[in-house]
Amino acid sequence: MTKSIKHILIVDDHAVVRGGLRQFLADTDDLEIVAEAETGSDALALIPGSDWDLVLLDMSLPDLNGLEVLRRIKRMRPNLPVLIFSMFSEAEFAIPALDAGASGYLNKDSPPYQILTAIRTVVDGARYVSPSLAEQLLSGVTSNSPKAPHETLSRREMEVLLLLSKGIMLTRIGDSIHVSVKTVSTYRARILQKLGVQSNAELTRYVLEHKLG
């Protein structure tokens, strides 16, 4: 029997997403969002204050990288389930998120029944992987097929690529991932070289064409 959930924290900088999920879960008998946070810092301040049953965490936040927020949450509350709820490509970010301690990874485009399944699965103590990602993992799509240029990027380079594609300035990216502007510039140069492009506009086009973010 699914346990009654009273303490769900949603961390997302889009009010429409937070409001939509709150309304959606209000129609269930066992799920309720009782607190919201727009930034990673706000979320981290809320974690110690209540006995949360679940954190729904976006990967793209205005102050901190979602993976960094996840790591800090798990340091504070190792047993607290965190379900990533993001527009970022699960093919690129699901495994890193699971490795960092997430209990599951869910794309925001998922149908309502899948959202409910993911939340209930994670709260019951199991890990959730979407059917599409499970199929990719089982089919071994990464085994012998040639790598696309973006698949040669490191995890940190991929994070920087997605932030650059959103038009975020180098200083803000540095603050978000806790490195200097010079280091961000180095990452950018490597990304341009690996992808074979020469400008941020081309980076953005690449991200859109490959549906990375």
Number of C-alpha atoms within 10 A of each C-alpha: 4 9 10 12 17 15 17 21 24 27 28 25 18 13 12 10 14 21 13 11 16 19 13 15 16 13 10 10 9 13 20 20 22 13 16 21 20 18 21 28 14 13 21 17 10 15 17 12 8 9 12 19 18 22 28 22 26 29 23 23 19 17 18 20 22 25 23 17 22 24 17 16 23 17 12 12 14 12 13 22 25 28 27 29 24 23 17 20 14 21 13 16 20 22 16 14 23 20 11 15 21 26 26 24 27 26 18 15 11 13 9 13 8 15 19 14 12 23 23 19 17 22 23 14 12 13 18 21 21 18 10 10 16 12 12 12 14 8 10 11 10 11 9 7 8 8 10 10 13 18 14 13 17 12 13 11 18 19 21 24 24 18 20 19 19 14 11 13 11 19 14 17 22 18 15 19 18 14 12 15 16 12 13 22 15 12 20 20 14 14 23 16 12 14 17 12 15 12 12 16 13 15 22 19 14 18 18 12 10 11 11 20 19
